[in-house]
């Protein structure tokens, strides 16, 4: 069964996402990131520039990429989970439960302090629990 982890009260979500993805990549994890296109575009740009002396290998997938490159890239940003080549870790940036999330070993949810994100995060938390998934909660910033 898919394990789900929530990271809540995140003060600066975009920089936190960059650090989280860097940590995942350094640990050898393959991460599929899903969410709305504008947010994925901002994350893509941030991953290129957030740390001047490091590079977090990633690919912003828009439906066309060399299959070898797609499979070899540890972090893939796409709008839908079903498009992802990796099934290890899914980082959801969308307001709803991601489609096909149960195909992944683990799901990560990062929720900022913004009221609409908090409300949507609570709904996702309840939905995961109602489906019988083990959900852990990490409060990043109180």
URFEN-V470988 format. One record per pair of residues at least 6 apart in sequence whose ideal C-beta (glycine too) atoms are under 7 Angstrom apart, sorted by the first residue. I is the first residue (numbers start at 1). J is the second residue. If there is no record, write none. Layout:
BEGIN
I:J
I:J
END
This chain:
BEGIN
1:132
1:133
1:134
2:101
2:102
2:104
2:105
2:106
2:107
2:133
3:106
3:134
4:107
4:109
4:128
4:133
4:134
4:135
5:106
5:108
5:136
5:138
6:109
6:111
6:121
6:125
6:135
6:137
6:138
7:109
7:110
7:111
7:138
7:140
8:111
8:121
8:137
8:139
8:140
9:113
9:139
9:140
9:141
9:142
10:16
10:110
10:111
10:112
10:140
10:141
11:113
11:141
13:110
13:112
14:42
14:43
14:46
15:50
16:110
16:140
17:43
17:110
18:46
18:47
18:50
18:56
20:110
21:31
21:47
21:56
21:75
22:54
22:56
24:31
24:89
25:56
25:57
25:74
25:75
29:88
29:89
30:74
30:86
30:88
30:89
31:74
31:75
31:86
31:89
31:91
32:76
32:81
32:84
32:86
32:89
32:90
33:40
33:43
33:75
33:76
33:77
33:91
33:93
34:78
34:79
34:80
34:81
34:90
34:92
34:93
34:94
34:98
35:92
35:93
35:94
36:94
37:79
39:93
40:60
40:77
40:79
43:77
44:60
44:77
47:56
47:58
56:75
57:73
57:74
57:75
58:73
58:75
58:77
59:65
59:69
59:70
59:73
59:76
59:77
60:77
61:70
61:76
61:77
61:78
61:83
70:76
70:85
71:85
76:84
76:85
76:86
78:84
80:99
81:90
81:98
81:99
81:100
81:101
82:99
82:100
87:103
87:104
88:104
88:105
89:104
89:105
89:106
89:108
90:98
90:101
90:104
90:107
91:108
92:98
92:107
92:109
95:120
97:124
97:127
101:107
109:121
109:124
111:117
111:118
111:121
125:135
128:135
129:135
END
